[in-house]
Amino acid sequence: MRTVIKEVANCGTYGGYQTHIRLGIKPCGPCKTANSGYMRERRRMRGETKSTLVLLSAECPNCGHHINEEAA
């Protein structure tokens, strides 16, 4: 008798995304989001991206009002 192992996608995780792909099923929204976050962090940790968030603190050139990151 053969044993059949049924994989269950743990949706909302990178592993869930990989399970969808392995089973040939289109990944659901939460799994796509988890995969995007995982890959973004992986690229950042490996230095493969230059994008970073920069906190701004400046003066408005027109009125001189101080602009900071909380104003955004």
Backbone atoms as SQL, in Angstrom:
CREATE TABLE atoms (id INTEGER PRIMARY KEY, chain TEXT, resi INTEGER, resn TEXT, atom TEXT, x REAL, y REAL, z REAL);
INSERT INTO atoms VALUES
  (1, 'A', 1, 'MET', 'N', 0.835, -1.176, 0.000),
  (2, 'A', 1, 'MET', 'CA', 0.000, 0.000, 0.000),
  (3, 'A', 1, 'MET', 'C', 0.882, 1.242, 0.000),
  (4, 'A', 2, 'ARG', 'N', 0.567, 2.197, -0.860),
  (5, 'A', 2, 'ARG', 'CA', 1.335, 3.431, -0.957),
  (6, 'A', 2, 'ARG', 'C', 0.834, 4.456, 0.048),
  (7, 'A', 3, 'THR', 'N', 1.762, 5.195, 0.610),
  (8, 'A', 3, 'THR', 'CA', 1.403, 6.278, 1.522),
  (9, 'A', 3, 'THR', 'C', 1.396, 7.575, 0.735),
  (10, 'A', 4, 'VAL', 'N', 0.317, 8.300, 0.833),
  (11, 'A', 4, 'VAL', 'CA', 0.201, 9.586, 0.148),
  (12, 'A', 4, 'VAL', 'C', 0.356, 10.686, 1.174),
  (13, 'A', 5, 'ILE', 'N', 1.297, 11.568, 0.930),
  (14, 'A', 5, 'ILE', 'CA', 1.512, 12.695, 1.827),
  (15, 'A', 5, 'ILE', 'C', 0.865, 13.911, 1.191),
  (16, 'A', 6, 'LYS', 'N', -0.052, 14.500, 1.899),
  (17, 'A', 6, 'LYS', 'CA', -0.744, 15.685, 1.398),
  (18, 'A', 6, 'LYS', 'C', -0.114, 16.914, 2.034),
  (19, 'A', 7, 'GLU', 'N', 0.409, 17.792, 1.189),
  (20, 'A', 7, 'GLU', 'CA', 1.013, 19.014, 1.695),
  (21, 'A', 7, 'GLU', 'C', -0.074, 20.063, 1.864),
  (22, 'A', 8, 'VAL', 'N', 0.011, 20.799, 2.942),
  (23, 'A', 8, 'VAL', 'CA', -0.938, 21.872, 3.198),
  (24, 'A', 8, 'VAL', 'C', -0.154, 23.170, 3.221),
  (25, 'A', 9, 'ALA', 'N', -0.603, 24.131, 2.440),
  (26, 'A', 9, 'ALA', 'CA', 0.063, 25.421, 2.400),
  (27, 'A', 9, 'ALA', 'C', -0.254, 26.194, 3.670),
  (28, 'A', 10, 'ASN', 'N', 0.786, 26.612, 4.394),
  (29, 'A', 10, 'ASN', 'CA', 0.633, 27.438, 5.580),
  (30, 'A', 10, 'ASN', 'C', 0.552, 28.880, 5.088),
  (31, 'A', 11, 'CYS', 'N', -0.620, 29.281, 4.635),
  (32, 'A', 11, 'CYS', 'CA', -0.797, 30.565, 3.953),
  (33, 'A', 11, 'CYS', 'C', -0.358, 31.746, 4.804),
  (34, 'A', 12, 'GLY', 'N', 0.226, 32.706, 4.099),
  (35, 'A', 12, 'GLY', 'CA', 0.723, 33.914, 4.745),
  (36, 'A', 12, 'GLY', 'C', 2.173, 33.812, 5.159),
  (37, 'A', 13, 'THR', 'N', 2.858, 32.758, 4.726),
  (38, 'A', 13, 'THR', 'CA', 4.276, 32.576, 5.047),
  (39, 'A', 13, 'THR', 'C', 5.047, 32.301, 3.749),
  (40, 'A', 14, 'TYR', 'N', 6.353, 32.471, 3.831),
  (41, 'A', 14, 'TYR', 'CA', 7.193, 32.154, 2.687),
  (42, 'A', 14, 'TYR', 'C', 7.096, 30.665, 2.359),
  (43, 'A', 15, 'GLY', 'N', 7.055, 29.820, 3.393),
  (44, 'A', 15, 'GLY', 'CA', 6.907, 28.377, 3.185),
  (45, 'A', 15, 'GLY', 'C', 5.588, 28.041, 2.506),
  (46, 'A', 16, 'GLY', 'N', 4.536, 28.763, 2.867),
  (47, 'A', 16, 'GLY', 'CA', 3.241, 28.565, 2.217),
  (48, 'A', 16, 'GLY', 'C', 3.319, 28.908, 0.742),
  (49, 'A', 17, 'TYR', 'N', 4.024, 29.987, 0.414),
  (50, 'A', 17, 'TYR', 'CA', 4.220, 30.371, -0.983),
  (51, 'A', 17, 'TYR', 'C', 4.941, 29.255, -1.735),
  (52, 'A', 18, 'GLN', 'N', 6.010, 28.732, -1.130),
  (53, 'A', 18, 'GLN', 'CA', 6.770, 27.664, -1.768),
  (54, 'A', 18, 'GLN', 'C', 5.920, 26.410, -1.954),
  (55, 'A', 19, 'THR', 'N', 5.019, 26.127, -1.020),
  (56, 'A', 19, 'THR', 'CA', 4.135, 24.970, -1.146),
  (57, 'A', 19, 'THR', 'C', 3.198, 25.145, -2.329),
  (58, 'A', 20, 'HIS', 'N', 2.641, 26.352, -2.476),
  (59, 'A', 20, 'HIS', 'CA', 1.794, 26.629, -3.634),
  (60, 'A', 20, 'HIS', 'C', 2.548, 26.341, -4.936),
  (61, 'A', 21, 'ILE', 'N', 3.763, 26.857, -5.031),
  (62, 'A', 21, 'ILE', 'CA', 4.573, 26.690, -6.242),
  (63, 'A', 21, 'ILE', 'C', 4.875, 25.210, -6.484),
  (64, 'A', 22, 'ARG', 'N', 5.286, 24.510, -5.428),
  (65, 'A', 22, 'ARG', 'CA', 5.634, 23.095, -5.553),
  (66, 'A', 22, 'ARG', 'C', 4.447, 22.254, -6.022),
  (67, 'A', 23, 'LEU', 'N', 3.235, 22.616, -5.578),
  (68, 'A', 23, 'LEU', 'CA', 2.041, 21.869, -5.976),
  (69, 'A', 23, 'LEU', 'C', 1.446, 22.351, -7.292),
  (70, 'A', 24, 'GLY', 'N', 2.032, 23.399, -7.869),
  (71, 'A', 24, 'GLY', 'CA', 1.538, 23.919, -9.140),
  (72, 'A', 24, 'GLY', 'C', 0.250, 24.711, -8.999),
  (73, 'A', 25, 'ILE', 'N', 0.034, 25.280, -7.809),
  (74, 'A', 25, 'ILE', 'CA', -1.162, 26.070, -7.543),
  (75, 'A', 25, 'ILE', 'C', -0.776, 27.545, -7.529),
  (76, 'A', 26, 'LYS', 'N', -1.641, 28.397, -8.072),
  (77, 'A', 26, 'LYS', 'CA', -1.388, 29.827, -8.054),
  (78, 'A', 26, 'LYS', 'C', -1.374, 30.313, -6.602),
  (79, 'A', 27, 'PRO', 'N', -0.311, 31.007, -6.162),
  (80, 'A', 27, 'PRO', 'CA', -0.228, 31.477, -4.774),
  (81, 'A', 27, 'PRO', 'C', -1.344, 32.473, -4.447),
  (82, 'A', 28, 'CYS', 'N', -1.853, 32.371, -3.221),
  (83, 'A', 28, 'CYS', 'CA', -2.898, 33.287, -2.764),
  (84, 'A', 28, 'CYS', 'C', -2.273, 34.635, -2.398),
  (85, 'A', 29, 'GLY', 'N', -3.102, 35.613, -2.151),
  (86, 'A', 29, 'GLY', 'CA', -2.639, 36.962, -1.811),
  (87, 'A', 29, 'GLY', 'C', -1.718, 37.018, -0.606),
  (88, 'A', 30, 'PRO', 'N', -2.102, 36.408, 0.545),
  (89, 'A', 30, 'PRO', 'CA', -1.210, 36.456, 1.706),
  (90, 'A', 30, 'PRO', 'C', 0.152, 35.797, 1.448),
  (91, 'A', 31, 'CYS', 'N', 0.167, 34.740, 0.665),
  (92, 'A', 31, 'CYS', 'CA', 1.436, 34.074, 0.351),
  (93, 'A', 31, 'CYS', 'C', 2.290, 34.931, -0.570),
  (94, 'A', 32, 'LYS', 'N', 1.663, 35.624, -1.529),
  (95, 'A', 32, 'LYS', 'CA', 2.416, 36.532, -2.401),
  (96, 'A', 32, 'LYS', 'C', 3.044, 37.651, -1.583),
  (97, 'A', 33, 'THR', 'N', 2.276, 38.191, -0.633),
  (98, 'A', 33, 'THR', 'CA', 2.784, 39.259, 0.224),
  (99, 'A', 33, 'THR', 'C', 3.945, 38.765, 1.075),
  (100, 'A', 34, 'ALA', 'N', 3.818, 37.576, 1.649),
  (101, 'A', 34, 'ALA', 'CA', 4.891, 37.008, 2.463),
  (102, 'A', 34, 'ALA', 'C', 6.141, 36.776, 1.626),
  (103, 'A', 35, 'ASN', 'N', 5.985, 36.278, 0.410),
  (104, 'A', 35, 'ASN', 'CA', 7.123, 36.048, -0.470),
  (105, 'A', 35, 'ASN', 'C', 7.811, 37.365, -0.822),
  (106, 'A', 36, 'SER', 'N', 7.021, 38.393, -1.119),
  (107, 'A', 36, 'SER', 'CA', 7.596, 39.696, -1.455),
  (108, 'A', 36, 'SER', 'C', 8.420, 40.242, -0.298),
  (109, 'A', 37, 'GLY', 'N', 7.883, 40.148, 0.909),
  (110, 'A', 37, 'GLY', 'CA', 8.611, 40.624, 2.090),
  (111, 'A', 37, 'GLY', 'C', 9.885, 39.841, 2.328),
  (112, 'A', 38, 'TYR', 'N', 9.809, 38.525, 2.159),
  (113, 'A', 38, 'TYR', 'CA', 10.988, 37.680, 2.339),
  (114, 'A', 38, 'TYR', 'C', 12.073, 38.039, 1.324),
  (115, 'A', 39, 'MET', 'N', 11.682, 38.165, 0.061),
  (116, 'A', 39, 'MET', 'CA', 12.667, 38.455, -0.981),
  (117, 'A', 39, 'MET', 'C', 13.251, 39.862, -0.824),
  (118, 'A', 40, 'ARG', 'N', 12.429, 40.821, -0.412),
  (119, 'A', 40, 'ARG', 'CA', 12.910, 42.185, -0.193),
  (120, 'A', 40, 'ARG', 'C', 13.968, 42.181, 0.911),
  (121, 'A', 41, 'GLU', 'N', 13.676, 41.502, 2.021),
  (122, 'A', 41, 'GLU', 'CA', 14.625, 41.440, 3.137),
  (123, 'A', 41, 'GLU', 'C', 15.885, 40.678, 2.737),
  (124, 'A', 42, 'ARG', 'N', 15.724, 39.629, 1.970),
  (125, 'A', 42, 'ARG', 'CA', 16.883, 38.856, 1.521),
  (126, 'A', 42, 'ARG', 'C', 17.812, 39.711, 0.654),
  (127, 'A', 43, 'ARG', 'N', 17.217, 40.453, -0.304),
  (128, 'A', 43, 'ARG', 'CA', 18.030, 41.334, -1.156),
  (129, 'A', 43, 'ARG', 'C', 18.713, 42.410, -0.324),
  (130, 'A', 44, 'ARG', 'N', 18.002, 42.950, 0.679),
  (131, 'A', 44, 'ARG', 'CA', 18.582, 43.985, 1.523),
  (132, 'A', 44, 'ARG', 'C', 19.759, 43.432, 2.326),
  (133, 'A', 45, 'MET', 'N', 19.587, 42.255, 2.909),
  (134, 'A', 45, 'MET', 'CA', 20.646, 41.653, 3.720),
  (135, 'A', 45, 'MET', 'C', 21.868, 41.287, 2.880),
  (136, 'A', 46, 'ARG', 'N', 21.667, 40.919, 1.640),
  (137, 'A', 46, 'ARG', 'CA', 22.777, 40.534, 0.764),
  (138, 'A', 46, 'ARG', 'C', 23.409, 41.744, 0.083),
  (139, 'A', 47, 'GLY', 'N', 22.839, 42.930, 0.287),
  (140, 'A', 47, 'GLY', 'CA', 23.381, 44.139, -0.329),
  (141, 'A', 47, 'GLY', 'C', 23.066, 44.242, -1.807),
  (142, 'A', 48, 'GLU', 'N', 21.997, 43.586, -2.244),
  (143, 'A', 48, 'GLU', 'CA', 21.648, 43.588, -3.659),
  (144, 'A', 48, 'GLU', 'C', 20.729, 44.743, -4.038),
  (145, 'A', 49, 'THR', 'N', 20.412, 45.594, -3.083),
  (146, 'A', 49, 'THR', 'CA', 19.552, 46.733, -3.373),
  (147, 'A', 49, 'THR', 'C', 20.146, 47.979, -2.741),
  (148, 'A', 50, 'LYS', 'N', 19.872, 49.092, -3.333),
  (149, 'A', 50, 'LYS', 'CA', 20.367, 50.358, -2.813),
  (150, 'A', 50, 'LYS', 'C', 19.250, 51.131, -2.114),
  (151, 'A', 51, 'SER', 'N', 18.014, 50.650, -2.236),
  (152, 'A', 51, 'SER', 'CA', 16.894, 51.405, -1.691),
  (153, 'A', 51, 'SER', 'C', 16.859, 51.297, -0.173),
  (154, 'A', 52, 'THR', 'N', 16.721, 52.439, 0.453),
  (155, 'A', 52, 'THR', 'CA', 16.576, 52.515, 1.901),
  (156, 'A', 52, 'THR', 'C', 15.594, 53.633, 2.211),
  (157, 'A', 53, 'LEU', 'N', 15.017, 53.583, 3.374),
  (158, 'A', 53, 'LEU', 'CA', 14.155, 54.671, 3.805),
  (159, 'A', 53, 'LEU', 'C', 15.023, 55.733, 4.451),
  (160, 'A', 54, 'VAL', 'N', 14.776, 56.983, 4.100),
  (161, 'A', 54, 'VAL', 'CA', 15.542, 58.084, 4.642),
  (162, 'A', 54, 'VAL', 'C', 14.577, 59.009, 5.374),
  (163, 'A', 55, 'LEU', 'N', 14.855, 59.275, 6.640),
  (164, 'A', 55, 'LEU', 'CA', 14.038, 60.205, 7.396),
  (165, 'A', 55, 'LEU', 'C', 14.442, 61.623, 7.030),
  (166, 'A', 56, 'LEU', 'N', 13.458, 62.439, 6.735),
  (167, 'A', 56, 'LEU', 'CA', 13.732, 63.791, 6.283),
  (168, 'A', 56, 'LEU', 'C', 13.490, 64.801, 7.385),
  (169, 'A', 57, 'SER', 'N', 14.310, 65.796, 7.429),
  (170, 'A', 57, 'SER', 'CA', 14.129, 66.935, 8.302),
  (171, 'A', 57, 'SER', 'C', 14.682, 68.129, 7.537),
  (172, 'A', 58, 'ALA', 'N', 13.806, 69.064, 7.177),
  (173, 'A', 58, 'ALA', 'CA', 14.242, 70.181, 6.344),
  (174, 'A', 58, 'ALA', 'C', 13.325, 71.377, 6.551),
  (175, 'A', 59, 'GLU', 'N', 13.672, 72.470, 5.923),
  (176, 'A', 59, 'GLU', 'CA', 12.839, 73.668, 5.931),
  (177, 'A', 59, 'GLU', 'C', 12.210, 73.833, 4.561),
  (178, 'A', 60, 'CYS', 'N', 10.952, 74.280, 4.577),
  (179, 'A', 60, 'CYS', 'CA', 10.270, 74.557, 3.326),
  (180, 'A', 60, 'CYS', 'C', 10.949, 75.755, 2.669),
  (181, 'A', 61, 'PRO', 'N', 11.339, 75.665, 1.395),
  (182, 'A', 61, 'PRO', 'CA', 12.030, 76.776, 0.749),
  (183, 'A', 61, 'PRO', 'C', 11.124, 78.000, 0.539),
  (184, 'A', 62, 'ASN', 'N', 9.814, 77.809, 0.560),
  (185, 'A', 62, 'ASN', 'CA', 8.899, 78.925, 0.315),
  (186, 'A', 62, 'ASN', 'C', 8.569, 79.712, 1.575),
  (187, 'A', 63, 'CYS', 'N', 8.211, 79.000, 2.654),
  (188, 'A', 63, 'CYS', 'CA', 7.753, 79.706, 3.857),
  (189, 'A', 63, 'CYS', 'C', 8.698, 79.561, 5.043),
  (190, 'A', 64, 'GLY', 'N', 9.691, 78.689, 4.970),
  (191, 'A', 64, 'GLY', 'CA', 10.615, 78.497, 6.067),
  (192, 'A', 64, 'GLY', 'C', 10.096, 77.577, 7.162),
  (193, 'A', 65, 'HIS', 'N', 8.909, 77.017, 6.968),
  (194, 'A', 65, 'HIS', 'CA', 8.315, 76.100, 7.943),
  (195, 'A', 65, 'HIS', 'C', 9.165, 74.843, 8.052),
  (196, 'A', 66, 'HIS', 'N', 9.386, 74.383, 9.288),
  (197, 'A', 66, 'HIS', 'CA', 10.202, 73.190, 9.493),
  (198, 'A', 66, 'HIS', 'C', 9.392, 71.953, 9.126),
  (199, 'A', 67, 'ILE', 'N', 9.949, 71.104, 8.285),
  (200, 'A', 67, 'ILE', 'CA', 9.300, 69.861, 7.842),
  (201, 'A', 67, 'ILE', 'C', 10.081, 68.700, 8.436),
  (202, 'A', 68, 'ASN', 'N', 9.373, 67.734, 9.073),
  (203, 'A', 68, 'ASN', 'CA', 10.065, 66.555, 9.585),
  (204, 'A', 68, 'ASN', 'C', 9.283, 65.314, 9.183),
  (205, 'A', 69, 'GLU', 'N', 9.784, 64.140, 9.566),
  (206, 'A', 69, 'GLU', 'CA', 9.192, 62.889, 9.117),
  (207, 'A', 69, 'GLU', 'C', 7.766, 62.679, 9.638),
  (208, 'A', 70, 'GLU', 'N', 7.401, 63.294, 10.779),
  (209, 'A', 70, 'GLU', 'CA', 6.039, 63.134, 11.293),
  (210, 'A', 70, 'GLU', 'C', 5.025, 63.891, 10.442),
  (211, 'A', 71, 'ALA', 'N', 5.462, 64.920, 9.716),
  (212, 'A', 71, 'ALA', 'CA', 4.555, 65.738, 8.919),
  (213, 'A', 71, 'ALA', 'C', 4.097, 65.028, 7.656),
  (214, 'A', 72, 'ALA', 'N', 4.796, 63.985, 7.259),
  (215, 'A', 72, 'ALA', 'CA', 4.471, 63.301, 6.003),
  (216, 'A', 72, 'ALA', 'C', 3.204, 62.493, 6.096);
